[in-house]
Amino acid sequence: VAKCQASGMNPLLGEAFCVDRNQNIGTKDSPKWIKVYVFTPGEQGMEARADDFPDFGGLRAAAVYEKDAITINAATGEVDHQYNPVGERGKLLGAWAIAHRKGRKTPVEYVLFDEYYDNRNPQWNARPATMVVKCARAAALRRAYPNKFTGIFLREELRDDEGGAEHAPEQTTPDARATTDKLAERARAA
């Protein structure tokens, strides 16, 4: 609740969610998995929030494949990305995004597919380009508006701790409930 209030994102409009994640509170050799609940915005929620800023000039983003012709000038923030949308583009490599602010140069964000891809997530398997573009767009918004979006990550950007879903608890453990209760207590205090 406190994160929604601080970010200005409305969970009732689908702009933010409370998502359960698996967290290892043990060691790598002796894992102890608990379920924790974290605030995650929706990518459209972040953009809707940015749209409220008077200097927001929109987002541009695209997936990048190995056969695309692309140059990114990091110094000027310019992208020249050309491809045939109906032709064979090859392997998905990543995505770029720019969040424009009027009167400011904002950097190009480029994210690598392999750094975000989670084969345990059915959405990553069904729509890999859409997912990696979401990650690039969120990174661009964080870069353009650090005071508003620092520390706010999409669920598509987050993975469970090492070990993943196959080690997930069947139900919430007492330790997870205690963690969740502590988080709720902090939110109420905030």
Secondary structure, 3 states (H helix, E strand, C coil): CHHHHHHCCCHHHCCEEEEEEEEECCCCCCCCEEEEEEEEECHHHHHHHHHCCCCEEEEEEEEEECCCEEEEECCCCEEEEECCCCCCCCCEEEEEEEEEECCECCCCEEEEHHHHCCCCCHHHHHCHHHHHHHHHHHHHHHHHCHHHHCCCCCHHHCCCCCCCHHHCCCCCCHHHHHHHHHHHHHHHHC
